[in-house]
Amino acid sequence: EGWLLLSRIDGRPLCDALRDGSAGLAVVKSAGALIRRLHEAGFSHGDMTTHNILIDASGRLSLIDFGLSRISPELEHMGLDLQVLNECLTASHSEFEGAVEAMVEGYLGDGGGEFRASDVVSRFDAIRGRVRYHG
């Protein structure tokens, strides 16, 4: 027997908030911390873009669209989540200089426990080095 729990999330895509200037680097850093919490729980997202991060009126972030997610991911899948967001930030939000660094800073922030965020960031760096075309 399985369960499916759904809830309505008020908010709008982070991409819209970044484009209209109502969100900035602090929110991108918070997104990095949110992604870390997802990874700490043993999931990877699979399509980590600013379209799949919602921000509500109070600035709270939520992840949506888990159609490509995985349970118990390998470092590669978690690193790919960061790489997909890296590509999104550099391609769609290039006006935010330092956005990728802010995301990584949030990801590496306080977390405690056995989860090694630095290992994921190292894998992300390796993936960035393998990408054929990048900025």
SETI-539115 format. One line per field, with one value per atom (N, C-alpha, C): residue number from 1; residue in three letters; atom name; x, y, z. Coordinates in nm, 4 decimals. Each point is the difference from the previous one (the first is absolute). Layout:
N
k = [NUM / ...]
r = [Ala / ...]
a = [CA / ...]
east = [X / ...]
north = [Y / ...]
up = [Z / ...]
//
This chain:
135
k = [1 / 1 / 1 / 2 / 2 / 2 / 3 / 3 / 3 / 4 / 4 / 4 / 5 / 5 / 5 / 6 / 6 / 6 / 7 / 7 / 7 / 8 / 8 / 8 / 9 / 9 / 9 / 10 / 10 / 10 / 11 / 11 / 11 / 12 / 12 / 12 / 13 / 13 / 13 / 14 / 14 / 14 / 15 / 15 / 15 / 16 / 16 / 16 / 17 / 17 / 17 / 18 / 18 / 18 / 19 / 19 / 19 / 20 / 20 / 20 / 21 / 21 / 21 / 22 / 22 / 22 / 23 / 23 / 23 / 24 / 24 / 24 / 25 / 25 / 25 / 26 / 26 / 26 / 27 / 27 / 27 / 28 / 28 / 28 / 29 / 29 / 29 / 30 / 30 / 30 / 31 / 31 / 31 / 32 / 32 / 32 / 33 / 33 / 33 / 34 / 34 / 34 / 35 / 35 / 35 / 36 / 36 / 36 / 37 / 37 / 37 / 38 / 38 / 38 / 39 / 39 / 39 / 40 / 40 / 40 / 41 / 41 / 41 / 42 / 42 / 42 / 43 / 43 / 43 / 44 / 44 / 44 / 45 / 45 / 45 / 46 / 46 / 46 / 47 / 47 / 47 / 48 / 48 / 48 / 49 / 49 / 49 / 50 / 50 / 50 / 51 / 51 / 51 / 52 / 52 / 52 / 53 / 53 / 53 / 54 / 54 / 54 / 55 / 55 / 55 / 56 / 56 / 56 / 57 / 57 / 57 / 58 / 58 / 58 / 59 / 59 / 59 / 60 / 60 / 60 / 61 / 61 / 61 / 62 / 62 / 62 / 63 / 63 / 63 / 64 / 64 / 64 / 65 / 65 / 65 / 66 / 66 / 66 / 67 / 67 / 67 / 68 / 68 / 68 / 69 / 69 / 69 / 70 / 70 / 70 / 71 / 71 / 71 / 72 / 72 / 72 / 73 / 73 / 73 / 74 / 74 / 74 / 75 / 75 / 75 / 76 / 76 / 76 / 77 / 77 / 77 / 78 / 78 / 78 / 79 / 79 / 79 / 80 / 80 / 80 / 81 / 81 / 81 / 82 / 82 / 82 / 83 / 83 / 83 / 84 / 84 / 84 / 85 / 85 / 85 / 86 / 86 / 86 / 87 / 87 / 87 / 88 / 88 / 88 / 89 / 89 / 89 / 90 / 90 / 90 / 91 / 91 / 91 / 92 / 92 / 92 / 93 / 93 / 93 / 94 / 94 / 94 / 95 / 95 / 95 / 96 / 96 / 96 / 97 / 97 / 97 / 98 / 98 / 98 / 99 / 99 / 99 / 100 / 100 / 100 / 101 / 101 / 101 / 102 / 102 / 102 / 103 / 103 / 103 / 104 / 104 / 104 / 105 / 105 / 105 / 106 / 106 / 106 / 107 / 107 / 107 / 108 / 108 / 108 / 109 / 109 / 109 / 110 / 110 / 110 / 111 / 111 / 111 / 112 / 112 / 112 / 113 / 113 / 113 / 114 / 114 / 114 / 115 / 115 / 115 / 116 / 116 / 116 / 117 / 117 / 117 / 118 / 118 / 118 / 119 / 119 / 119 / 120 / 120 / 120 / 121 / 121 / 121 / 122 / 122 / 122 / 123 / 123 / 123 / 124 / 124 / 124 / 125 / 125 / 125 / 126 / 126 / 126 / 127 / 127 / 127 / 128 / 128 / 128 / 129 / 129 / 129 / 130 / 130 / 130 / 131 / 131 / 131 / 132 / 132 / 132 / 133 / 133 / 133 / 134 / 134 / 134 / 135 / 135 / 135]
r = [Glu / Glu / Glu / Gly / Gly / Gly / Trp / Trp / Trp / Leu / Leu / Leu / Leu / Leu / Leu / Leu / Leu / Leu / Ser / Ser / Ser / Arg / Arg / Arg / Ile / Ile / Ile / Asp / Asp / Asp / Gly / Gly / Gly / Arg / Arg / Arg / Pro / Pro / Pro / Leu / Leu / Leu / Cys / Cys / Cys / Asp / Asp / Asp / Ala / Ala / Ala / Leu / Leu / Leu / Arg / Arg / Arg / Asp / Asp / Asp / Gly / Gly / Gly / Ser / Ser / Ser / Ala / Ala / Ala / Gly / Gly / Gly / Leu / Leu / Leu / Ala / Ala / Ala / Val / Val / Val / Val / Val / Val / Lys / Lys / Lys / Ser / Ser / Ser / Ala / Ala / Ala / Gly / Gly / Gly / Ala / Ala / Ala / Leu / Leu / Leu / Ile / Ile / Ile / Arg / Arg / Arg / Arg / Arg / Arg / Leu / Leu / Leu / His / His / His / Glu / Glu / Glu / Ala / Ala / Ala / Gly / Gly / Gly / Phe / Phe / Phe / Ser / Ser / Ser / His / His / His / Gly / Gly / Gly / Asp / Asp / Asp / Met / Met / Met / Thr / Thr / Thr / Thr / Thr / Thr / His / His / His / Asn / Asn / Asn / Ile / Ile / Ile / Leu / Leu / Leu / Ile / Ile / Ile / Asp / Asp / Asp / Ala / Ala / Ala / Ser / Ser / Ser / Gly / Gly / Gly / Arg / Arg / Arg / Leu / Leu / Leu / Ser / Ser / Ser / Leu / Leu / Leu / Ile / Ile / Ile / Asp / Asp / Asp / Phe / Phe / Phe / Gly / Gly / Gly / Leu / Leu / Leu / Ser / Ser / Ser / Arg / Arg / Arg / Ile / Ile / Ile / Ser / Ser / Ser / Pro / Pro / Pro / Glu / Glu / Glu / Leu / Leu / Leu / Glu / Glu / Glu / His / His / His / Met / Met / Met / Gly / Gly / Gly / Leu / Leu / Leu / Asp / Asp / Asp / Leu / Leu / Leu / Gln / Gln / Gln / Val / Val / Val / Leu / Leu / Leu / Asn / Asn / Asn / Glu / Glu / Glu / Cys / Cys / Cys / Leu / Leu / Leu / Thr / Thr / Thr / Ala / Ala / Ala / Ser / Ser / Ser / His / His / His / Ser / Ser / Ser / Glu / Glu / Glu / Phe / Phe / Phe / Glu / Glu / Glu / Gly / Gly / Gly / Ala / Ala / Ala / Val / Val / Val / Glu / Glu / Glu / Ala / Ala / Ala / Met / Met / Met / Val / Val / Val / Glu / Glu / Glu / Gly / Gly / Gly / Tyr / Tyr / Tyr / Leu / Leu / Leu / Gly / Gly / Gly / Asp / Asp / Asp / Gly / Gly / Gly / Gly / Gly / Gly / Gly / Gly / Gly / Glu / Glu / Glu / Phe / Phe / Phe / Arg / Arg / Arg / Ala / Ala / Ala / Ser / Ser / Ser / Asp / Asp / Asp / Val / Val / Val / Val / Val / Val / Ser / Ser / Ser / Arg / Arg / Arg / Phe / Phe / Phe / Asp / Asp / Asp / Ala / Ala / Ala / Ile / Ile / Ile / Arg / Arg / Arg / Gly / Gly / Gly / Arg / Arg / Arg / Val / Val / Val / Arg / Arg / Arg / Tyr / Tyr / Tyr / His / His / His / Gly / Gly / Gly]
a = [N / CA / C / N / CA / C / N / CA / C / N / CA / C / N / CA / C / N / CA / C / N / CA / C / N / CA / C / N / CA / C / N / CA / C / N / CA / C / N / CA / C / N / CA / C / N / CA / C / N / CA / C / N / CA / C / N / CA / C / N / CA / C / N / CA / C / N / CA / C / N / CA / C / N / CA / C / N / CA / C / N / CA / C / N / CA / C / N / CA / C / N / CA / C / N / CA / C / N / CA / C / N / CA / C / N / CA / C / N / CA / C / N / CA / C / N / CA / C / N / CA / C / N / CA / C / N / CA / C / N / CA / C / N / CA / C / N / CA / C / N / CA / C / N / CA / C / N / CA / C / N / CA / C / N / CA / C / N / CA / C / N / CA / C / N / CA / C / N / CA / C / N / CA / C / N / CA / C / N / CA / C / N / CA / C / N / CA / C / N / CA / C / N / CA / C / N / CA / C / N / CA / C / N / CA / C / N / CA / C / N / CA / C / N / CA / C / N / CA / C / N / CA / C / N / CA / C / N / CA / C / N / CA / C / N / CA / C / N / CA / C / N / CA / C / N / CA / C / N / CA / C / N / CA / C / N / CA / C / N / CA / C / N / CA / C / N / CA / C / N / CA / C / N / CA / C / N / CA / C / N / CA / C / N / CA / C / N / CA / C / N / CA / C / N / CA / C / N / CA / C / N / CA / C / N / CA / C / N / CA / C / N / CA / C / N / CA / C / N / CA / C / N / CA / C / N / CA / C / N / CA / C / N / CA / C / N / CA / C / N / CA / C / N / CA / C / N / CA / C / N / CA / C / N / CA / C / N / CA / C / N / CA / C / N / CA / C / N / CA / C / N / CA / C / N / CA / C / N / CA / C / N / CA / C / N / CA / C / N / CA / C / N / CA / C / N / CA / C / N / CA / C / N / CA / C / N / CA / C / N / CA / C / N / CA / C / N / CA / C / N / CA / C / N / CA / C / N / CA / C / N / CA / C / N / CA / C / N / CA / C / N / CA / C / N / CA / C / N / CA / C / N / CA / C / N / CA / C / N / CA / C / N / CA / C / N / CA / C / N / CA / C]
east = [0.0844 / -0.0844 / 0.0893 / -0.0316 / 0.0767 / -0.0883 / 0.0645 / -0.0701 / 0.0494 / -0.0898 / 0.0347 / -0.0577 / 0.0861 / -0.0421 / 0.0227 / -0.1056 / 0.0082 / -0.0415 / 0.0595 / -0.0435 / 0.0131 / -0.0846 / 0.0061 / 0.1112 / 0.0843 / 0.1100 / -0.0245 / -0.0215 / -0.0139 / 0.1386 / 0.0098 / 0.1277 / 0.0110 / 0.1154 / 0.0255 / 0.1408 / 0.0279 / 0.1330 / 0.1104 / 0.1082 / 0.1145 / 0.0508 / -0.0102 / 0.0472 / -0.0708 / -0.1298 / -0.0745 / 0.0466 / 0.0221 / 0.0444 / 0.1401 / 0.0861 / 0.1335 / -0.0081 / -0.0858 / -0.0118 / -0.0553 / -0.0980 / -0.0582 / 0.0735 / 0.1048 / 0.0824 / -0.0505 / -0.1089 / -0.0508 / 0.0769 / 0.0891 / 0.0885 / 0.1413 / 0.0964 / 0.1398 / 0.0884 / 0.1268 / 0.0992 / -0.0296 / -0.0598 / -0.0330 / -0.0994 / -0.0936 / -0.0978 / 0.0669 / 0.0921 / 0.0739 / 0.0801 / 0.0578 / 0.0724 / -0.0959 / -0.1186 / -0.1010 / -0.0412 / -0.0050 / -0.0316 / 0.1070 / 0.1255 / 0.1077 / -0.0196 / -0.0393 / -0.0254 / -0.1186 / -0.1025 / -0.1170 / 0.0370 / 0.0823 / 0.0445 / 0.0804 / 0.0823 / 0.0758 / -0.0950 / -0.1068 / -0.0954 / -0.0648 / -0.0307 / -0.0546 / 0.1003 / 0.1245 / 0.1044 / 0.0256 / -0.0025 / 0.0177 / -0.1084 / -0.1191 / -0.1109 / 0.0122 / 0.1014 / 0.0225 / -0.0643 / -0.0313 / -0.0631 / 0.0855 / -0.0096 / 0.0474 / -0.1220 / 0.0032 / -0.1170 / -0.0089 / 0.1078 / 0.0027 / -0.0295 / -0.0621 / -0.0307 / 0.0021 / 0.1129 / 0.0122 / 0.0226 / -0.1093 / 0.0067 / -0.0753 / 0.0140 / -0.0726 / -0.1497 / -0.0400 / -0.1428 / -0.0595 / 0.0835 / -0.0477 / 0.0280 / 0.0292 / 0.0124 / -0.1019 / -0.0940 / -0.1001 / 0.0410 / -0.0367 / 0.0222 / -0.1340 / -0.0340 / -0.1270 / 0.0217 / -0.1074 / 0.0054 / 0.0940 / 0.0211 / 0.0896 / 0.1449 / 0.0258 / 0.1352 / 0.0319 / -0.0975 / 0.0210 / 0.0078 / 0.0969 / 0.0211 / -0.0553 / -0.0518 / -0.0486 / 0.0431 / 0.0318 / 0.0342 / -0.1243 / -0.0125 / -0.1115 / 0.0536 / -0.0886 / 0.0261 / 0.1082 / -0.0396 / 0.0920 / -0.0087 / -0.0448 / -0.0164 / 0.1283 / 0.1147 / 0.1288 / 0.0848 / -0.0614 / 0.0767 / 0.0377 / 0.0961 / 0.0472 / 0.0099 / -0.0254 / 0.0196 / 0.1373 / 0.0692 / 0.1350 / 0.0943 / 0.0171 / 0.0832 / 0.1485 / 0.0729 / 0.1454 / 0.0487 / 0.1258 / 0.0590 / -0.0197 / 0.0094 / -0.0145 / -0.1342 / -0.1076 / -0.1330 / -0.0155 / 0.0567 / -0.0071 / 0.0847 / 0.1179 / 0.0836 / -0.0676 / -0.0738 / -0.0735 / -0.1101 / -0.0644 / -0.0983 / 0.0650 / 0.1178 / 0.0695 / 0.0418 / 0.0407 / 0.0407 / -0.1180 / -0.1151 / -0.1177 / -0.0366 / 0.0033 / -0.0300 / 0.1084 / 0.1242 / 0.1096 / -0.0284 / -0.0362 / -0.0282 / -0.1178 / -0.1027 / -0.1173 / 0.0371 / 0.0749 / 0.0385 / 0.0871 / 0.0946 / 0.0904 / -0.0677 / -0.0939 / -0.0663 / -0.1181 / -0.0803 / -0.1243 / 0.0078 / 0.1003 / 0.0088 / 0.1427 / 0.0586 / 0.1407 / 0.0241 / -0.1055 / 0.0164 / 0.0371 / -0.0163 / 0.0338 / 0.1409 / 0.0966 / 0.1395 / 0.0197 / 0.0604 / 0.0230 / -0.1134 / -0.0990 / -0.1147 / 0.0410 / 0.0849 / 0.0417 / 0.0780 / 0.0862 / 0.0766 / -0.0930 / -0.1051 / -0.0968 / -0.0739 / -0.0379 / -0.0674 / 0.0898 / 0.1266 / 0.0946 / 0.0217 / 0.0109 / 0.0171 / -0.1174 / -0.1210 / -0.1178 / 0.0002 / 0.0427 / 0.0051 / 0.0997 / 0.1121 / 0.1043 / -0.0262 / -0.1024 / -0.0280 / -0.0229 / -0.0297 / -0.0186 / -0.1022 / 0.0373 / -0.0910 / 0.0187 / 0.1247 / 0.0278 / -0.0296 / 0.0004 / -0.0298 / 0.1109 / -0.0319 / 0.0985 / 0.0092 / -0.0952 / -0.0018 / 0.1215 / 0.0692 / 0.1224 / -0.0274 / -0.0484 / -0.0314 / 0.1230 / 0.1162 / 0.1227 / 0.0292 / -0.0388 / 0.0183 / -0.0887 / -0.1216 / -0.0916 / 0.0547 / 0.0500 / 0.0549 / 0.1240 / 0.0810 / 0.1158 / -0.0452 / -0.1067 / -0.0524 / -0.0563 / -0.0710 / -0.0516 / 0.1137 / 0.1101 / 0.1156 / 0.0548 / 0.0028 / 0.0469 / -0.0942 / -0.1299 / -0.0994 / 0.0163 / 0.0184 / 0.0214 / 0.1205 / 0.1022 / 0.1192 / -0.0224 / -0.1007 / -0.0307 / -0.0924 / -0.0746 / -0.0984 / 0.0717 / -0.0497 / 0.0668 / -0.0055 / -0.1178 / -0.0172 / -0.0508 / 0.0771 / -0.0442 / 0.0689 / -0.0595 / 0.0518 / 0.1037]
north = [-0.1171 / 0.1171 / 0.1237 / 0.0939 / 0.1239 / 0.1204 / 0.1113 / 0.1252 / 0.1055 / 0.0849 / 0.1175 / 0.1193 / 0.0870 / 0.1179 / 0.1227 / 0.0735 / 0.1216 / 0.1192 / 0.1116 / 0.1227 / 0.1150 / 0.0975 / 0.1182 / 0.0902 / 0.0439 / 0.0886 / 0.1341 / 0.1017 / 0.1340 / 0.0530 / 0.0656 / 0.0576 / 0.0076 / 0.0425 / 0.0096 / -0.0501 / -0.0346 / -0.0536 / 0.1004 / -0.0514 / 0.0842 / 0.0750 / -0.0611 / 0.0685 / 0.1338 / 0.0057 / 0.1255 / 0.1033 / -0.0450 / 0.0919 / 0.0534 / -0.0826 / 0.0474 / 0.0999 / -0.0280 / 0.0893 / 0.1369 / 0.0038 / 0.1310 / 0.0703 / -0.0628 / 0.0632 / -0.0134 / -0.0741 / -0.0153 / -0.1060 / -0.0726 / -0.0962 / 0.0241 / -0.0321 / 0.0209 / -0.1117 / 0.0326 / -0.1012 / -0.0677 / 0.0702 / -0.0623 / -0.1139 / 0.0180 / -0.1052 / -0.1166 / 0.0290 / -0.1067 / -0.0806 / 0.0677 / -0.0695 / -0.0893 / 0.0500 / -0.0805 / -0.1207 / 0.0172 / -0.1130 / -0.1078 / 0.0402 / -0.0971 / -0.0796 / 0.0677 / -0.0680 / -0.0954 / 0.0401 / -0.0856 / -0.1261 / 0.0145 / -0.1156 / -0.0945 / 0.0547 / -0.0840 / -0.0826 / 0.0613 / -0.0738 / -0.1137 / 0.0239 / -0.1065 / -0.1142 / 0.0338 / -0.1016 / -0.0723 / 0.0716 / -0.0630 / -0.1038 / 0.0234 / -0.0941 / -0.1207 / -0.0003 / -0.1152 / 0.0080 / 0.1201 / 0.0190 / 0.0899 / -0.0220 / 0.0989 / 0.0439 / 0.1192 / 0.0578 / -0.0397 / 0.0151 / -0.0377 / 0.1126 / 0.1089 / 0.1137 / 0.1285 / 0.0259 / 0.1100 / 0.1320 / 0.0641 / 0.1298 / 0.1029 / 0.1251 / 0.1047 / -0.0034 / -0.0798 / -0.0214 / -0.0967 / -0.0852 / -0.1031 / 0.0322 / 0.1257 / 0.0508 / 0.1127 / -0.0148 / 0.1043 / 0.0866 / 0.1263 / 0.0935 / 0.0633 / -0.0009 / 0.0599 / 0.1446 / 0.0644 / 0.1423 / 0.0286 / -0.0991 / 0.0197 / -0.0366 / -0.0463 / -0.0383 / -0.1463 / -0.0775 / -0.1438 / -0.0722 / -0.0901 / -0.0750 / -0.1410 / -0.0508 / -0.1379 / -0.0582 / -0.1279 / -0.0703 / -0.0664 / 0.0013 / -0.0663 / -0.0859 / -0.0783 / -0.0809 / -0.1047 / -0.1041 / -0.1080 / -0.1167 / 0.0258 / -0.1056 / -0.0711 / 0.0652 / -0.0613 / -0.0301 / 0.0070 / -0.0180 / -0.1464 / -0.0196 / -0.1337 / -0.0085 / -0.1200 / -0.0286 / -0.0638 / 0.0347 / -0.0513 / 0.0243 / 0.1238 / 0.0298 / -0.0173 / -0.0148 / -0.0010 / 0.1451 / 0.0192 / 0.1342 / 0.0622 / -0.0815 / 0.0504 / 0.0695 / -0.0610 / 0.0587 / 0.1288 / 0.0020 / 0.1227 / 0.1100 / -0.0367 / 0.0972 / 0.0520 / -0.0875 / 0.0425 / 0.0996 / -0.0162 / 0.1007 / 0.1378 / 0.0076 / 0.1288 / 0.0489 / -0.0917 / 0.0394 / 0.0532 / -0.0639 / 0.0480 / 0.1405 / 0.0223 / 0.1344 / 0.0988 / -0.0424 / 0.0834 / 0.0445 / -0.0936 / 0.0340 / 0.0949 / -0.0223 / 0.0872 / 0.1413 / 0.0087 / 0.1323 / 0.0759 / -0.0688 / 0.0702 / 0.0332 / -0.0820 / 0.0250 / 0.0961 / -0.0176 / 0.0772 / 0.1180 / 0.0008 / 0.1055 / 0.0537 / 0.0227 / 0.0415 / 0.1372 / 0.0777 / 0.1314 / -0.0116 / -0.1190 / -0.0219 / -0.0566 / 0.0889 / -0.0417 / -0.0600 / -0.1156 / -0.0671 / -0.0906 / -0.0224 / -0.0832 / -0.1444 / -0.0557 / -0.1394 / -0.0123 / 0.0962 / -0.0016 / 0.0109 / 0.0815 / 0.0132 / -0.1312 / -0.0679 / -0.1285 / -0.1009 / -0.0060 / -0.0941 / 0.0355 / 0.1288 / 0.0425 / -0.0469 / 0.0167 / -0.0476 / -0.1509 / -0.0694 / -0.1466 / -0.0483 / 0.0679 / -0.0402 / 0.0484 / 0.0817 / 0.0586 / -0.1038 / 0.0490 / -0.0880 / -0.1082 / -0.1215 / -0.1108 / -0.1087 / -0.0219 / -0.1022 / -0.1395 / -0.0960 / -0.1374 / -0.0633 / -0.1135 / -0.0764 / 0.0428 / 0.0782 / 0.0401 / 0.0868 / -0.0317 / 0.0731 / 0.0863 / 0.1202 / 0.0919 / 0.0305 / 0.0032 / 0.0309 / -0.1061 / -0.1259 / -0.1050 / 0.0256 / 0.0474 / 0.0308 / 0.1173 / 0.1022 / 0.1162 / -0.0403 / -0.0894 / -0.0499 / -0.0724 / -0.0788 / -0.0687 / 0.1011 / 0.1010 / 0.1081 / 0.0659 / 0.0290 / 0.0603 / -0.0921 / -0.1297 / -0.0967 / -0.0033 / 0.0053 / 0.0007 / 0.1261 / 0.1138 / 0.1255 / -0.0107 / -0.0687 / -0.0189 / -0.0903 / -0.0875 / -0.0913 / 0.0614 / 0.1035 / 0.0593 / 0.0615 / -0.0310 / 0.0431 / 0.1506 / 0.0564 / 0.1447 / 0.0589 / 0.0853 / 0.0683 / 0.1350 / 0.0876 / 0.1355 / 0.0160]
up = [0.0000 / 0.0000 / 0.0000 / -0.0821 / -0.0088 / 0.0236 / 0.0189 / 0.0234 / -0.0967 / -0.0383 / -0.0786 / 0.0741 / 0.0436 / 0.0748 / -0.0867 / -0.0233 / -0.0805 / 0.0846 / -0.0266 / 0.0656 / -0.0986 / 0.0194 / -0.0853 / 0.0516 / -0.0913 / 0.0363 / -0.0672 / 0.0806 / -0.0554 / -0.0327 / -0.1095 / -0.0390 / -0.1506 / -0.0429 / -0.1434 / -0.0267 / -0.1237 / -0.0304 / 0.0330 / 0.0533 / 0.0338 / -0.1223 / -0.1180 / -0.1213 / -0.0178 / 0.0301 / -0.0135 / 0.1026 / 0.1233 / 0.1053 / -0.0283 / -0.0579 / -0.0368 / -0.1147 / -0.0964 / -0.1163 / 0.0363 / 0.0924 / 0.0329 / 0.1142 / 0.0513 / 0.1020 / 0.1421 / 0.0216 / 0.1364 / 0.0790 / -0.0654 / 0.0669 / -0.0506 / 0.0841 / -0.0380 / 0.0505 / 0.0211 / 0.0363 / 0.1333 / 0.0943 / 0.1289 / -0.0197 / -0.0918 / -0.0278 / -0.0723 / -0.0894 / -0.0684 / 0.1023 / 0.0968 / 0.1071 / 0.0788 / 0.0297 / 0.0696 / -0.0830 / -0.1319 / -0.0878 / 0.0121 / 0.0098 / 0.0199 / 0.1279 / 0.1076 / 0.1272 / -0.0114 / -0.0745 / -0.0196 / -0.0779 / -0.1014 / -0.0783 / 0.0887 / 0.0852 / 0.0934 / 0.0865 / 0.0511 / 0.0836 / -0.0781 / -0.1268 / -0.0844 / -0.0111 / -0.0262 / -0.0141 / 0.1321 / 0.1103 / 0.1314 / 0.0264 / -0.0547 / 0.0174 / -0.0923 / -0.0885 / -0.0859 / -0.1367 / -0.0451 / -0.1306 / -0.0885 / -0.1292 / -0.0967 / -0.0790 / -0.0540 / -0.0669 / -0.1465 / -0.0729 / -0.1407 / -0.0974 / 0.0457 / -0.0875 / 0.0826 / 0.0622 / 0.0951 / -0.0739 / -0.0369 / -0.0665 / 0.0840 / -0.0354 / 0.0720 / -0.0314 / -0.0976 / -0.0264 / 0.1017 / 0.0584 / 0.0920 / 0.1462 / 0.0265 / 0.1364 / 0.0122 / 0.0922 / 0.0215 / 0.1178 / -0.0072 / 0.1104 / 0.0351 / 0.1295 / 0.0400 / 0.0451 / 0.0415 / 0.0348 / 0.1169 / 0.0862 / 0.1146 / -0.0320 / -0.1228 / -0.0399 / 0.0213 / 0.0460 / 0.0226 / -0.1342 / -0.0113 / -0.1235 / 0.0119 / -0.1111 / -0.0085 / -0.1334 / 0.0003 / -0.1237 / -0.0560 / -0.1327 / -0.0672 / -0.1141 / -0.0596 / -0.1195 / 0.0242 / 0.0700 / 0.0330 / -0.0979 / -0.1226 / -0.0995 / -0.0386 / 0.0134 / -0.0347 / 0.1236 / 0.1176 / 0.1233 / 0.0221 / 0.0889 / 0.0372 / 0.1515 / 0.0499 / 0.1416 / 0.0157 / 0.1094 / 0.0274 / -0.1169 / -0.0366 / -0.1165 / 0.0282 / -0.1043 / 0.0081 / -0.0033 / 0.0339 / -0.0066 / -0.1379 / -0.1032 / -0.1369 / -0.0195 / 0.0495 / -0.0178 / 0.0800 / 0.1187 / 0.0799 / -0.0644 / -0.0488 / -0.0709 / -0.1253 / -0.0672 / -0.1198 / 0.0346 / 0.1167 / 0.0422 / 0.0057 / 0.0586 / 0.0087 / -0.1379 / -0.0869 / -0.1354 / -0.0810 / 0.0110 / -0.0735 / 0.0474 / 0.1313 / 0.0496 / -0.0428 / -0.0011 / -0.0498 / -0.1432 / -0.0852 / -0.1402 / -0.0106 / 0.0811 / -0.0009 / 0.0455 / 0.1081 / 0.0516 / -0.0987 / -0.0629 / -0.0917 / -0.1322 / -0.0446 / -0.1281 / 0.0132 / 0.1034 / 0.0111 / 0.0956 / 0.0865 / 0.1018 / 0.0084 / -0.1150 / -0.0052 / 0.0632 / 0.0198 / 0.0629 / 0.1483 / 0.0572 / 0.1405 / 0.0110 / -0.0051 / 0.0140 / 0.1392 / 0.0053 / 0.1275 / 0.0433 / -0.0876 / 0.0379 / 0.0277 / -0.0840 / 0.0198 / 0.1305 / 0.0270 / 0.1242 / 0.1211 / -0.0103 / 0.1092 / 0.0221 / -0.1092 / 0.0108 / 0.0705 / -0.0391 / 0.0618 / 0.1469 / 0.0302 / 0.1394 / 0.0854 / -0.0516 / 0.0722 / 0.0160 / -0.1033 / 0.0035 / 0.1051 / 0.0109 / 0.0946 / 0.1421 / 0.0189 / 0.1309 / 0.1075 / 0.1193 / 0.1153 / -0.0301 / 0.0272 / -0.0216 / 0.1032 / 0.0396 / 0.0992 / -0.0524 / 0.0873 / -0.0373 / -0.0824 / -0.0573 / -0.0763 / -0.1462 / -0.0460 / -0.1403 / -0.0302 / -0.1086 / -0.0367 / -0.1221 / 0.0243 / -0.1091 / -0.0832 / 0.0635 / -0.0743 / -0.1060 / 0.0260 / -0.1007 / -0.1220 / 0.0251 / -0.1107 / -0.0807 / 0.0679 / -0.0705 / -0.0793 / 0.0538 / -0.0758 / -0.1261 / 0.0122 / -0.1184 / -0.0990 / 0.0498 / -0.0841 / -0.0770 / 0.0674 / -0.0671 / -0.1081 / 0.0274 / -0.1002 / -0.1199 / 0.0264 / -0.1083 / -0.0838 / 0.0648 / -0.0736 / -0.0915 / 0.0448 / -0.0817 / -0.1198 / 0.0084 / -0.1105 / -0.1033 / 0.0386 / -0.0898 / -0.1190 / -0.1171 / -0.1228 / -0.0200 / 0.0192 / -0.0189 / 0.1297 / 0.0592 / 0.1212 / 0.0092 / 0.0821 / 0.0120 / 0.1046]
//
